Structure formats: structure tokens, C-alpha cells
Amino acid sequence: MAVVVVGGNARSVGKTSVVAGLIVRLPELRWTAMKITQHEHGLRMADGSVYDCQTDDRTFAISVERDAESGTDTARYLKAGAVRSLLVRTRQGMLAEAMPRIREELAMAENAILESNSVMQFLRPDLYLMVLDAGMADFKDSARLFLDRADAVLVRATELEPQWTGVSERLFEGKSQFVIAPPGYVTDDVAAFVRARTELANARDFVRSPLR
């Protein structure tokens, strides 16, 4: 089983589009897809209501997406062809509380793809992709923290110089880099790169299997 994590420097840089694009391009991997999001005050439930975590012991919620037409990010995963699609919502800084459940889901998956930066604190995936948009000044703390661990950088096509500050170019040195653009996002080169890395991970698992 291979685990792929897709992160990004800010909201709306195309992380969900990359995840959905990889699911479409690599259907043979029978993906379990997962979006992980953290909230400061409450957990927004599937029906739109907010579960107030500040006054309750509940620190996370996991919901399974069943409607590919609901318009949510996890619905996009399902519509793209994921065999299972989940949304993990936690209180800010409480992702550790959800990790046992997340690991249970990963243990049942044939291959998994997660949209998150923060999960890198707890996982060592087989592949970590970072989506960057130079046109966005925002650069999440979680993206800064884990950028050096990225195996590849997917850079949204733009003629702008990077708008963010305090991010050393040395963090990009030696990494595979791909230029992406909407609406496709996942190019042939990106798909081939991910296919090769997941095949390698699954081959290692096969060699280590005690059933051989």
C-alpha cells in the first residue's frame, strides 16, 4: 500500500484539483482519499451545523462521503473515482487525537491519498507533493515547516515573482519540479512520477510480506 500526501502553501492553490486529477489518471490504484482540515472554534458537520469543540470533549469528526454530486471536496474525490472518500475535521492543534482513526482507515486502503500539510507531523508517506502558487502571498506555517520534506513541488504557472517572504530557495534545491495549470493540473509527467513512486512502494510491501 502506498500513501501519498498533497499539501500546499495556501488555501485555493489547487490541492483538491491535484488529488482529484491523480485519482482520475491512476484509477488502477483504487484510492482511498482523505481531506484533513483543522478549525479554530468548531467542527462543521456534514449538514452544515457547527459542533462547538470549545465546550465539549469532542476533538475530531470523520465522515464518509457517499454523494458524488454534493459539491464538496470529498465529493470531487468520489466523482474522480476514489473507492472511499473521507473528511477528517479536528480542532486546531488536535490532529493527534484523530491519528488512530486515520491509521485504521489507511490500514484498510489499497492505496491512499491525503490532502493535508499537518498530517506530515505524524506520517512518513511514500510521496509528499507540495502545490505552490507564487501569486499568493500567504504561506501556511505548516507548509513552511514541512516544505523541506517534499519529494516534488508542483508550481502553478504564473509570470509573477513569488509574493511570499521568508521562504528560502534552498528548500527547493534538488527536488523534482513540475509546472501545473488549471483546469487539468495533473500533467503526464506528474502522473508518471506518482505512478513510479507508488509502484516502488507497493513493490517494497510485496517483498516484505510474510505471506510470500
N, C-alpha and C positions, 0 to 999 in steps of 0.2 A: 504494500500500500504506500502510495506517495502522498505527501502533504505539501500543498502549495499555498503560500500566503501572499496576498496582494495588498500593499499599502500605498500611501500617497502623501504628498506634502500638505494637502489641504482638502476641504470638502469640495465636491463637484469637479475634481480633476479628471474623472473618468475611471475610477476604480471599479465601480459596478459594471461599466461597459467592458472593461478588460476581463473581469470574471466571466460575464455572460459570453463574451467573444471566445474565450478559451473553452468554455463548455460546448459551444456550437462547433468549434473547429476540432475538438478532440472528444467526440461522443463515445468512442470506444473505452474511455477511462471511467465511464459510469460514475460521474462525480456526485459526491455529497457536498453541497455548497452551503456556506455559513457566513452570515453577516454579523459582526460583533460591534455593538455600539454602547457607549457609556453616557449616562445622563447625570447632570449635577443634582437635580432635585427629585425626579420621579421616573418611573418606568412607564412609558406609553404602551398600553396594551393593544392587542390586535383590533379591538373595537374602537380605538381612539381615546379611551379613557386613560387617565394617569394614575398609576399606583404610587402613592406618596411614600417613598422609601425613607424619608427623614423621620417618620413617626412609626415605622414598622421594622421588624427584624428582616423582612424580605430584602435581599440584596441583588437578586437577579431573577430573570424570567426567560424561558426558552419556549419559543412557539414554532410549530411546524407549518410551513406554507403549503396549502392544499389547492389554492386557486391561482392558476397561472395568469388570470386576467384581472387580478385585483389592483394592479398598478404599482405595487410595492417593489423594492429592490429584490426581495426574495422571490417575488412572482416572476421577475425577469430571469432569475436563475432557473426557475422551474420551466418557464416557456422556452428557454435556451436548450433544455434537455437534461437538466440535473435530475438524478433519480430521487434525490431527497434535498430539501431546501429548508434551512432553519434561520431564525432570527434570535440572537442572544442579546439581551438588554441587561445592563448592570448599572448599579450606582457608580458614580465616578470614583475610580481608585479601588473598586471592589471586584475586579475581574477575577482575582484569585479564587473567590468564592464559587465562581461558575466553572472553574477549570476541571474539577472531577467529572461534571456532566459533559463538558465539551470532549474530554478524553474518552468517555464512554461512546459518544457519537463517532469519534474518529476510529475507535476500535472496531466498529461495525461497518465502516465505509470501505469500498473497494479502492477509491482514491478520493481525496478531499481537497477542496479549495476554500480558503477563508479570506474574507475581506476585513482587514484589520491591520493596524500597526502595533497596538498594545499587546496583542497576543504573543508577540515575539519575546516578551519578558518571560514567558512560560514554556514556549515551544522552540524546538530546533527543527524547522521544516526542511524538507528536501530542496525546496526552492523558495526564495523570497524575492518578489518583484516589487520595485518601488516606482510608482507613477508620479512624474514631476511635471508641473506646469510653471514655466518661468514667468508667465503673465500674472500669476497670483503672488501677492506679497506675503500672504500667510504661509507659515511653515510650522506645522504642528510640532510640539515638543516631542511627541512620540516618534515622529518621523526623523527629527534630528538625532534622537537617541539611538535609533536602530539603522540609520542610513548606511553606516559602515558595514552592516551585515548583509546588505542587499547583494544578491547574486547578479542581478541585472537591473538597469534603470530604463524605464520606458518614458521618453521625453515627448511631451505633446508639441507638435510642430508649431513654431512661432518665430517671428523675426525679432522679438523683444529680447533685450538683455534681461537676465534674472532680476526680478523685482524684490526678492527676499535679501536679507542681510544676515551676516554672521554664520553662513554655511560655507565651510572650507571646500574648495575644489578638490582637495586631496581625498575627500571621502568618495569621489567618483573614480579615482585613478584605478586602473586595472579591472574595472567592471565592464561587462557587456552592456552596450547601449543600443537602444532601438528608438527610432523616431516613429511616433504613432499620431494618428489624427482621426477625428470623427468623420463619418459615422462608424467606420469599420474597426478602428482601434487595433485589433489583433491582426498583424500582418503575417504573411507566410513565414518570415524569418522568426517572428515571436512564437508562432505556433510550433515551428520546428525545434526551436530552443527548448520550449517547455516539454514537448514530446520526448526529446532526447533525455532530459533530466528525469522525467517521470519513469521512463523505461529503465534507466540506470537504477533508480531507487527500487523499482519492483524486481529487477534482476537481483539486487543485493538481498532483498527479502526472501526470494526463492532459494538462494544459496544457503541462507541462514535457517531455512525452515527445518524443524526437526522431523517433518514427515517425509522428507526426501529419502 
